[in-house]
Amino acid sequence: MELDEKDYIGVRQTPCIRELALQRGLAFPSDSELLMLILGSGTKEVPVESLARRTLEVIKESSPEQLLERLGGIHGIGKSKALAVAAALELGRRMNGCLKAVVNRPSEVIPYVKHYSMESREHFVCVSLNGAHEILGIRVVSVGTTSRTLIHPREVLSDPVAEHASAVICCHNHPFGPCLPSGADEDATKVLKRSADILGISFLDHIIISGDEYFSFMEHGMIG
């Protein structure tokens, strides 16, 4: 059920979020707080803090094609706010400096995926590149638990194939523990490399990120 505007209550975000954003810039708020600024208010049943957290979860778990529909399915958001969030994300995507950025070596993608190192669950990310090694897209393929995420080559490579990517770099975060590959990480890398080779896509690297550390399969000679 879509809520009418009269069902929305006044702005619930704390004044400090607005004031600190004005004083220090938009790099200061967290992702949820940025969404609170976009949403502006919650409902009688769903405060804006909870609405922002749920919206952020849906954004991370949705493909671009699914996003608007899934945002509209969040209890308390309505079509207008769903469209506002989706429009803000699309504008950010178009203006995002990572798109068309040239990657001379795989580790240069780390600044564009580093924020996933702060997540409490494993996120498996695929970075697709064109023939000039310009970034075409960065997508979350799968979100797992605190210690593992399940992936399938079909899910990892379907978008790069659709956009005629020439190469991919895969990344995932380790929320806890050392920034070192597990046996499952090594096995998954071999399978992904073989699958990419079959499709004619260069599998450049698999990078693990954790805090300020990273582990590159390529730099350790583990990409066959």
C-alpha positions in Angstrom: 0.0 0.0 0.0 1.4 3.4 -1.0 1.1 6.1 1.7 -0.2 9.5 1.0 1.9 12.5 1.8 -0.4 13.3 4.8 0.7 10.0 6.4 4.3 11.2 6.6 5.4 12.7 9.9 7.8 15.6 10.2 11.5 15.2 9.7 13.0 12.8 12.2 16.7 13.2 11.4 18.6 14.9 14.1 19.6 18.5 13.5 23.3 17.5 14.0 23.3 15.5 10.8 22.1 18.5 8.8 24.4 20.9 10.6 27.5 18.8 10.4 26.9 18.1 6.7 26.6 21.8 6.1 29.7 22.6 8.1 31.9 19.7 7.1 30.5 18.6 3.7 28.6 15.5 2.5 31.6 13.2 3.1 30.8 13.4 6.8 27.5 11.5 7.1 27.3 7.7 6.9 25.4 6.0 4.1 22.3 5.7 6.3 22.5 9.3 7.3 22.8 10.4 3.7 19.6 8.5 3.0 17.9 10.2 5.9 18.7 13.5 4.3 17.2 12.3 1.0 14.1 10.7 2.6 13.6 13.7 4.9 11.0 11.9 7.0 9.6 8.6 8.1 6.0 7.5 8.8 3.9 7.1 11.9 4.9 3.4 11.9 8.5 3.6 10.6 10.9 6.3 11.8 13.3 7.7 9.2 16.3 6.0 10.8 14.8 2.6 10.3 13.5 3.5 6.9 17.0 4.6 5.8 18.6 1.4 7.1 16.1 -0.8 5.2 16.5 1.4 2.1 20.3 1.0 2.2 19.9 -2.8 2.5 17.7 -2.9 -0.6 20.1 -0.7 -2.5 23.0 -3.0 -1.8 21.1 -6.2 -2.7 19.4 -4.9 -5.9 20.6 -4.7 -9.5 20.0 -1.4 -11.3 17.1 -3.1 -13.1 15.4 -4.2 -9.9 16.1 -1.1 -7.8 13.1 1.1 -8.4 10.6 -1.8 -8.0 12.3 -3.1 -4.8 12.5 0.4 -3.3 8.8 0.8 -3.9 8.1 -2.4 -2.0 9.7 -1.0 1.2 7.0 -0.4 3.8 6.7 3.3 4.4 8.6 4.6 1.4 5.9 5.3 -1.3 6.5 5.9 -5.0 7.7 9.5 -4.7 10.5 8.8 -2.2 11.5 5.6 -4.0 11.8 7.6 -7.2 13.8 10.3 -5.4 16.3 7.8 -4.0 16.6 6.0 -7.3 17.1 9.3 -9.1 19.8 10.4 -6.6 21.6 7.1 -7.2 21.4 7.4 -11.0 22.8 10.9 -10.9 25.6 9.7 -8.6 26.3 6.9 -11.1 26.5 9.3 -14.0 28.8 11.7 -12.1 30.8 9.0 -10.5 34.5 9.5 -11.1 35.2 5.8 -11.2 33.4 5.3 -14.5 35.8 5.5 -17.3 38.7 5.7 -14.9 41.7 3.9 -16.3 43.1 1.0 -14.3 46.7 0.4 -15.1 47.1 -2.3 -12.5 44.4 -4.2 -10.6 45.2 -2.7 -7.2 44.2 0.7 -8.6 40.5 -0.3 -8.1 40.9 -0.4 -4.3 39.9 3.2 -3.7 36.6 2.5 -5.5 35.8 -0.6 -3.5 37.5 0.3 -0.2 34.2 1.3 1.5 33.1 -2.4 1.4 35.9 -3.2 3.9 33.8 -1.5 6.6 30.8 -3.9 6.0 30.0 -6.5 8.7 29.1 -9.1 6.1 31.1 -10.4 3.1 30.4 -8.5 -0.1 31.6 -10.0 -3.4 32.2 -7.3 -6.0 32.9 -7.4 -9.7 34.6 -4.6 -11.5 34.2 -4.7 -15.3 36.7 -3.0 -17.7 36.6 -2.2 -21.4 39.5 -2.8 -23.8 41.2 0.4 -22.7 41.0 -0.8 -19.1 38.4 1.9 -18.3 36.0 1.0 -15.6 32.5 0.2 -17.0 30.8 -0.7 -13.8 31.3 -1.9 -10.2 28.6 -4.3 -8.9 27.9 -6.2 -5.8 27.3 -9.8 -7.0 26.5 -11.4 -3.6 26.2 -10.5 0.1 27.0 -13.3 2.5 27.5 -13.8 6.2 30.3 -12.5 8.5 32.6 -15.2 7.2 31.6 -16.3 3.7 29.6 -15.5 0.6 28.3 -17.8 -2.0 29.0 -16.9 -5.6 28.5 -18.6 -9.0 30.4 -17.7 -12.2 27.2 -17.1 -14.0 26.2 -14.3 -11.5 29.7 -12.8 -11.5 30.1 -12.7 -15.3 26.6 -12.1 -16.6 26.8 -8.3 -16.4 30.3 -8.0 -17.9 29.2 -10.2 -20.8 26.1 -8.0 -21.4 28.2 -4.9 -21.5 30.9 -6.4 -23.7 33.6 -6.1 -21.1 37.1 -7.1 -22.0 38.3 -7.8 -18.5 37.2 -8.1 -14.9 38.7 -7.7 -11.4 36.9 -9.4 -8.5 37.0 -8.2 -4.9 35.6 -9.2 -1.6 35.9 -8.0 2.0 37.0 -10.0 5.0 34.9 -8.5 7.9 36.9 -10.3 10.5 40.2 -12.2 10.6 43.4 -11.8 8.5 43.4 -10.3 5.1 44.5 -13.6 3.6 42.7 -16.0 1.2 41.0 -19.1 2.5 40.9 -22.4 0.6 37.4 -21.5 -0.6 38.7 -18.2 -1.9 41.5 -19.9 -3.9 39.1 -22.5 -5.3 36.6 -19.8 -6.3 39.3 -17.8 -8.0 40.4 -20.8 -10.1 36.8 -21.4 -11.2 36.2 -17.8 -12.1 39.4 -17.6 -14.0 38.5 -20.7 -16.1 35.0 -19.4 -16.7 36.2 -16.0 -17.8 38.7 -17.6 -20.1 36.0 -19.6 -21.8 34.0 -16.4 -22.4 37.0 -14.5 -23.7 37.2 -12.1 -20.8 40.5 -11.5 -19.1 40.4 -12.3 -15.4 43.0 -9.8 -14.1 42.8 -10.3 -10.3 40.9 -11.3 -7.2 41.5 -8.8 -4.4 40.6 -9.2 -0.7 40.2 -6.1 1.3 40.1 -5.7 5.1 40.5 -2.3 6.8 43.6 -0.7 5.3 45.0 -4.0 4.1 44.5 -5.9 0.9 45.6 -9.1 -0.7 46.1 -9.5 -4.4 46.0 -12.9 -6.0 47.8 -11.5 -9.1 50.6 -9.8 -7.0 51.2 -13.1 -5.2 51.4 -15.1 -8.5 48.2 -16.9 -7.9 46.4 -16.1 -11.1 47.2 -18.8 -13.6 
